[in-house]
Amino acid sequence: MRWSSQELGQDVFEDDGGASPGAGSPAATLPLLPLAGLLRSVSTPDFAGITFHEVAAKSALNKVPAGSTMPFEWTINPYRGCSHACVYCFARKSHTYLDLDAGADFDSQLVVKVNVAEVLHREVNKPTWQRHHVALGTNTDPYQRAEGRYKLMPGIIEALAGSGTPFSILTKGTLLARDIPLLAEASSAVSVGMGISLALTDEALAHAVEPGTPSPRARLALIARLREAGLPCGVMAMPILPWLTDGDGALDSLFSSLAAAGATGVSAGALYLRPGTREWFMAWLARDHPALVGRYRRLYGTGAYAAKEYRQWLAGRVAFFKKRHGFAGSAGFIHDARAEEAQYPDGALPDIRRIGAPAPAGRPGSDLQPVLF
């Protein structure tokens, strides 16, 4: 979807009644941009520097392209762009499809599909819908801070569970805690996969590379709350950052903290620098860690993946710490647990889900490339 001349110009913004970070604050209506389905562009002091472009979506479900290696066929992205502002986010380039840039615009120009729950309800209740697994959090975070104002996820969860559609959520957002009772109820009807994205425990470094996210400590507490509610909770420990979070101390701290929080599995892998992400991340690196710029250029060359030898070495270290902290053989974050169990009843998992799986003693792990969910 690119910017177009289509615009509706209808003001549908409603105050959230005090239940969200922006409640009660004056909102400034901005000039309408030529975005397809645009209802209103708005900014508010409670979200300083961020503009919300509210759109009426024609569809909620997105079909994953044929031939993709992703372990799901359908996704939902209630938001485009993400105020988490992670410097390494692999989804940055997707903002260029809207003729916005992959850097500051991705962090601050957020598209909100305000009618996504209503559209989804119609789609999943059509006779032709086959109740395929649906993944959320595959492009931008559905529990980023804006969710506190727009409250799109409860309607999405209810529509999926009510239609018998299995789903999974991957997030860094502690706003998810609000919906734990709803998710627990949904899990009694359909397969619900829960995943938290957390790849480091250093609070200062996390603030530097993920400035808009809840702290590692807060996400660890969220994992514990999900487990207390009886929900499985895998962890996506990606990306591991060369020379910043790949040392033994950092990995030991990460895996020990995840074990203490009760995580049911961990997937880990190295930083992935696709176009759009690469330029933004390298600019940050030059500002904050200039001594590492040359190393990263040599490690990544002109490609998106770190050198094969590095990935093998990292997989071996990940395997070592997974075993030390009780995660050996764990599947990490599984999107559809019921489907996985049916397909692999003996517990053997496909390589795509075993990033950093244990390797024979004294040898590096297998050369598995990061999978970006």
Stockholm file with secondary structure:
# STOCKHOLM 1.0

chainA/1-373         MRWSSQELGQDVFEDDGGASPGAGSPAATLPLLPLAGLLRSVSTPDFAGITFHEVAAKSALNKVPAGSTMPFEWTINPYRGCSHACVYCFARKSHTYLDLDAGADFDSQLVVKVNVAEVLHREVNKPTWQRHHVALGTNTDPYQRAEGRYKLMPGIIEALAGSGTPFSILTKGTLLARDIPLLAEASSAVSVGMGISLALTDEALAHAVEPGTPSPRARLALIARLREAGLPCGVMAMPILPWLTDGDGALDSLFSSLAAAGATGVSAGALYLRPGTREWFMAWLARDHPALVGRYRRLYGTGAYAAKEYRQWLAGRVAFFKKRHGFAGSAGFIHDARAEEAQYPDGALPDIRRIGAPAPAGRPGSDLQPVLF
#=GR chainA/1-373 SS CCCCSCCCCCCCCCCCTTSSTTTTCCCEEECCCCCTTEEEEEECGGGTTCEEEEECCSCSCEECCTTCCCSCSEEECSEESCTTCCTTCTTGGGGGGGTCCTTHHHHHEEEEETTHHHHHHHHHTSTTCCCCCEEESSSSCTTSTTHHHHCCHHHHHHHHHHTTCCEEEEESCGGGGGGHHHHHHHHTTSCEEEEEECCCCCHHHHHHHSTTSCCHHHHHHHHHHHHHTTCCCEEEEEEECTTTTCSHHHHHHHHHHHHHHTCSEEEEEECCCCTTHHHHHHHHHHHHCGGGHHHHHHHHTTSSSCCHHHHHHHHHHHHHHHHHTTCTTCCCSCSCHHHHHHHCTTSCCCGGGCTTCCCCTTSCCCCCCCCCC
#=GC SS_cons         CCCCSCCCCCCCCCCCTTSSTTTTCCCEEECCCCCTTEEEEEECGGGTTCEEEEECCSCSCEECCTTCCCSCSEEECSEESCTTCCTTCTTGGGGGGGTCCTTHHHHHEEEEETTHHHHHHHHHTSTTCCCCCEEESSSSCTTSTTHHHHCCHHHHHHHHHHTTCCEEEEESCGGGGGGHHHHHHHHTTSCEEEEEECCCCCHHHHHHHSTTSCCHHHHHHHHHHHHHTTCCCEEEEEEECTTTTCSHHHHHHHHHHHHHHTCSEEEEEECCCCTTHHHHHHHHHHHHCGGGHHHHHHHHTTSSSCCHHHHHHHHHHHHHHHHHTTCTTCCCSCSCHHHHHHHCTTSCCCGGGCTTCCCCTTSCCCCCCCCCC
//
